[in-house]
Amino acid sequence: MNIIIKAKNLEIDEKLKSVINHKIGSLKKFLNKFKTDENVSFDTFVYVGKETLHHKKGDIFKTEVKIVMPRKNLVAKSHGENLLKTITEVKKELEREIRKLKTKIVDLPRRKYRKSIQLSQGI
């Protein structure tokens, strides 16, 4: 997974970069199930920053993550007072989306198979 980090109105230091790589990089274990080829690598774009420079309190931090997959793009956004909390919220949201997508992919063939059995039995 390639993680590309961009910032707006904010300096990215090594600590922030390592936190982002650790949090978003942990999603790699969920995404490996969607790989069809070993050479396929998912691009992950992480946008972090402040909404404006003149605000000092309130929801001033914004985090957005976009995972580009072959057939689907996953996007999660979060606003908050603390940058690290917004990164964690985005990670949790992406985890939910990936699990939901996996469930759809697994259940669809099962439903088709179940429906074909019901039709053959005349139910």
Secondary structure, DSSP 8 states (H G I E B T S, - for coil): -EEEEEEESS---HHHHHHHHHHHHTTHHHHGGG-SSTT---EEEEEEEES-SS--SSS-EEEEEEEE-SS-EEEEEEEES-HHHHHHHHHHHHHHHHHHHHHHHHHHHHHHHHHHHHHHHT-
